[in-house]
């Protein structure tokens, strides 16, 4: 697939937004489902973008920043993987397998950029001492610009070369044992992500529904819409029947019974 100049510019802008989003953590633009979908829309294949994003989202469930420990970078993995699938003609499992080393590379780039921006903090301290708030604002914007370029420059290079024969030969030259190993590792990471989320929820009383969902998905031909409707109905029934969510009604009934008894005794 050939990519136009306008598409390259739009991919560059999306990559910048994703790179800044991975640091700001406010609009979640670095999440695979958002970044991949936007890249897919720009490249004319939104369906593939959503599929890649949804697959990578399963891998990224367990990726989170804890203190000074940085998680693998989802922004670089999402943007580049989608470009490789749509422009480079790679299949989705291969792109997902390549997303793991790409996320690790993005993590290293994050460390590099953060080390560089330490100098920006010293300039910011001096700007505060002199009361130059305009300079302070531009210092912060410049540091954020570096985070945007951390994703945008690799994405730009891949977008401009993904459709060339050289890149195709390089991707095809990767041994099958490597790609298969990465695919298996990606499957393990998805399971670990689910396990971490469930462990954080600590909702043991909901585990029967969790296992029921696996059984229904494995032994029926229901699609995601049907499974979603079934899960919603079960959640509504659970809320209606569980005593925890009906305590106010029980209190009203008890009070009403007590008042009736008092009236009879009087």
Phi, psi and omega in degrees: 000132177270142182246135183277169179296320179297318179295321178298318179296316181294321176297321178299317180294316179297319178297321177298314180297319179294319179297318177289326180294329180291341178263319183285325179057029183258311183260357177058033179286350179272351180295142184304318184297327180278309183297314181295320179295317179297317178295320178298320178297316180296321183274002175085016180218076183293325181300312178297321178300318179293320180296314178297317180297317179296321178294317180290332179297326177296322178291324187273003180300323182265007181265115179210150177278128178237108182063232179273356180276121182265138177280162173305148189276116180280334184295309181296317180298319183292310184294311184291319180298319179295321178297318181296325180286311187281312183274316184280348177075018178279154176282161186297316178302322178294318179296321179294321177296320179288340181295332182293307176295330177295320178295322177293321177295319177297325177296318178296318178297325178297316178299318181296312182295321179293326177294322179292320184286355173300321177297327178296327180294323178294319176296323179295322178298318179293323179294324178292319180298324180272354180075020181271085183289331178295318177295320179299320180297317181290330177296316178296319179295323180294319178296321178291327177297322178296322177294326177293317180293336179300328178261322188292320183293310175300321179296321178296317179297316180294318181298326182277341184241353187297328182272000182278158180294328181298313179295321179298318179294321180295317179293321179287341181279350179293126181301146181297328181296329179286311181295321179294320177297320178292324178295317179296317178298322177297322176296320178295319182297322178298318179295318178297321178299314177300316182298320179294318179296316179296320180295322179291325180292325181048048180248072182298330181289347178263357183299326176303323177292324179298312180291324177298322178298319177297317181296315180297317180294327184279327188250009176229171178253025180294141174274180184296327180295314180296318179296321178296317178295318179297318178296321179295317179297316179297322179295319179295317178297321180297316180294321181291328186264338184286132181299331182302323183266008179233021182295321181297319179294321180295321179297318179298318180295318179297315179296321179295319178295319179296318179295321178296320179294319178297320180296321180292320180294325179291000000 
